[in-house]
Amino acid sequence: MQTFPKKRIEIVVEAPLLRRITARLEETAVTGWTVVPVLAGHGRHGDWTAEGQIGTASQMVMLITIVDAGRLDAVLDGVFALVSRQIGVVTVSDVAVVRPERF
């Protein structure tokens, strides 16, 4: 089966920032994304967990999207402008897809 190279972007942020990030993705014509809850982690400030949280103010989520390499910089510029001032992580990796027209 033939595959096509693309870029996968993973963005881990506090849930209240999610709407602003998805708005930026829409502005850069990203065609889709998936959001999953982040339950726990470990970072510079030690362990953290979502256990026992009542609201979403400090809840973390991971947004995953796949884009064409030619659009990567535009997408990252818009996202990083938001994430750079907040708690969050942005990663980019190479992936192969079987239906390139979807990205």
DRENVEX-668044 format. One record per residue: residue in one letter; x, y, z of N, C-alpha, C in turn. Coordinates in steps of 0.02 Angstrom, whole numbers, plus 50000, padded with zeros to 5 digits. Atoms other than C-alpha are relative to their C-alpha. Last residue first. Layout:
aXYZXYZXYZ ...
END
This chain:
f499564995749961497595081850261500275005649957 r500344998049939496125071350200500415005050042 e500484994750015496795070650022499635002450062 p499714993349994498305060950085499505005749988 r500484995950036497335044750117500225007450004 v500205003550060498625031550165499485003949959 v500725001050004499575041950292499834996449935 a500195001950067501405041750345499254998650000 v500465005750006501985051050498499894998449927 d500145002250067503415062850544499544993950003 s499675006250021503345070750715499804998449928 v500125001550070502965087650790500384993749983 t499525004350034502795091650974499794998949928 v500165001050070501965105851069500554995649971 v499465003150039501935106151259499754999249928 g500145004150058500895116651375500624997549965 i499735006749988500705128151523499844995949937 q500405004349957500325145251450500404993650017 r500154996349938501205160251372499644995750051 s499374997549971502065150451232499895003650067 v499735004749952500445140851199500625002850036 l500445001149942499515155051116500344995950054 a500164993449973500835161850995499554999450061 f499484998449952501405143750975499895006950031 v500095003749938499755139050894500515002350052 g500624998149968499785152350759499894996750067 d499964992949982501615150050716499375002250037 l499624999349938501435131150721500065007250023 v500405002749945500045131050592500365001050066 a500584995549989500965142650473499584997650059 d499784993849968502585132850494499425004750014 l499805000949931501755115950458500185006650034 r500424995649958500835120850300500214999950073 g499984993250026502115113950176499605005050041 a499384996749978502335098350283500045007349976 d499485000550051500525093450254500615004150023 v500004995050053499525092450414500544998449949 i499525001950051499015079750546499945005049943 t500194998550069498145084850706500564997949953 i499585003250051498165079350887499735001949932 l500284999150067497505089751032500494997049951 m499525000550056497985083651205499605000649935 v500235003750059496985089551355500564999649949 m499575000050059497415095451531499694995849945 q500025006350037496185100051670500445000749937 s499315002650005496735115151771500024993249967 a499504994650002495185125851748500714997449995 t499545001150056494075110951704500575005049998 g500124996250061493135109851868500514998449946 i500714999050007493055097352011499845003549934 q500174993350024494795090252008499255000649989 g500284995749949494985074752117499835007149977 e500415003149950496155065552001499765005050052 a500664997050005496815076351861499534997350053 t500545004550019498585071751910499355003949997 w500654996849994500265080451929499484994949977 d500605003850020502025074451960499385004450005 g500175006249967503515086151970499384996749972 h500244998649932503745104551928499774993750036 r499504996249962504825101651776499805001150072 g499644994850036503605088551712500515003350045 h499434998049960502675072651758500395005149959 g499364999050033500985067451696500545001850049 a499454998949953499195062951733500645001149961 l500185001749931497475060951656500545001450051 v499365001949971497645069651488499884999050075 p499834997749933495965069851400500694997650021 v500055005349951495915067251211500195002850069 v499824997949932495585079751073499894994250047 t500305004249948495605075050889500245002550067 w499595001349942495935086550742499614995550048 g500275004149947495285090750570500504999150057 t500635003450017495445100650409499724995750056 v499895007049980496755113350463499324996549994 a500325005050043496335128950362500194992850016 t499475002450045497545140750452499774994149958 e499734994450038496115150650529500544997849951 e500484998450052495285134250581500255005849956 l499955005450050496855129250675499525001349942 r499394998850040496875146150761500094994749947 a500144994350043495055143650816500605001749956 t500385002550057495525126350879499795005749953 i499565003950044496875134150986499624997549940 r499574995150035495725147451059500474996449951 r500404996450050494415134251100500425005049960 l500165004150059495715123151185499615003749947 l499674997150059496415136251304499804996649935 p500304993650018495175131951443500325003349938 a500635000350037495745113651435499705006949983 e500564999749954497535116751493499365000749959 v500144993649968498735111851356499454999350052 v500275001349933499555096951270499945006750035 i500004994149957499775099851083499674998150066 e500345001549937500255085550967500085006150046 i499904995149948500655089450786499604997950061 r500485000749945500845075450659500195005150054 k499764998149935501725079950497499444999450051 k500354994349971501385071250331500335001650067 p499734996849941502245058850216499605006250021 f499794993150016501185048550096500245003450064 t500104995149946500885029850097500305006749980 q499624993850004500645017249957499835004650058 m500424994150000500005000050000500445006250000 
END
